[in-house]
Amino acid sequence: MKQITSHAAVEGRHLMKDFSMGDTVTRVLNDISLRVNRGEFVSIMGPSGSGKSTLLYILGGLDAPTSGHVFLNGTDISGFDDEKMSRIRRQKIGFVFQFYNLIPNLNVEENIMLPLLLDGKKTKDHQEQLSRILEVTGLSDRRRHTPRELSGGQQQRVAIARALIGSPEILFADEPTGNLDSKTGTEIMNLLCDINRSSGQTIIMVTHSPEAAKCSSRMITVQDGTLI
């Protein structure tokens, strides 16, 4: 396992990503290098098809680059096998997506605790943390509700709480307001800003919305697979 000296929460070096279909090869990312320091809130912006979501998935270990390296807190994770990468994602990384991906027959509390169960942890050991996260996300009075009893904004709050329950080093968010109306989207962005400012949570977010990106401390633009 290669180690480097770095203050970055995550760093990508010379990332390339190609997709092949028959004899046709499409380059989605073209020699992208970037670093995100601990405690930063970084927005990745760009038009549809620019490669911004692909970049997010590679930095978060959901996809692998064709070439290049990703360092998580100084450790090169690029060569990790599926089992080791799954463990990294469960223990060190949180994900929030445009679609909430909640389990319909589980209540709020059970949905939030699901990653801990998948990691073999006992939920009874995390009740204090659960109560704190429910309070932070404004869900304390919804803990026994199922997703069908919640609004879209409340469901996204559950998704954020679920991503935070494992105390991730980095929170990755892919268009977290893309499925919400503007008012609710603003509320979700204010929540992410509060989490970043109050706890120093590192957040990397893909968005097409300049309004959403205003909350971040730094904006990065991807166009045609290249950083602008």
C-alpha positions, 0 to 999 in steps of 0.5 A: 500500500503506497503512502504519501505525505499529504494534508489532502482529504482526497487527491486525484492525480492525472485521472483518465477515464475511457469508455469503450463500445465496440471499436469506439473509445470515448474519453470522459476524463482527460488528465485531471489532477485536483486535491481537496483539503480536510474541511473544504466544501468543494462544488464540481460544476459543468454541463451535462456530459462533461464528466463531473459525476464520473470524476466524483465516482472515481474520487469516491471509489465507486468507479476506477480510473483508466489510468491515474491515482486516487489518494484518500488521506494519503493512501493510494486506493487506486489498486484496491480490490472490490472487497477492500474498496467496499470496506473503505466506502462503508467506513470512511466515505458517505454518499448522497445521491439525487435519488434518495435510495431509501428502503421503503419498508424501513423507518427513518431510524432503520434507514439511517442505521443500515450502513452500520448493520452492513458493517457488522456494528451494533446499533445499540452502541450508536444511539447517542450518535443517532440522536445527534444526527437526527437533531442536526438533520431536523428529523427527531420527530420523524424517526418512526416514519417510513419514506412514504410518509415523508416529503422529498426534502425530508427523504433527502435529509434521511439520506444525508443522515444515513451518509453521516452515521458512520462518521465519514472522512468525506461526504460525496453528494451527486446533485443532492438538490436535483430532485427537489423544488427550489425552496426545498433545495435551498433548505438542503444546501443550508443543511449541508453548509451548516454541517460543513461549518459546524463539524468541519465535514469535508464535502465534495458535491456535483451540481449544475446549479450556481445557487447550490454552489454558492454554499461551497468554499470552492468551485471547480468546473469540468468541461469536456473531461478537463478542469477549467 
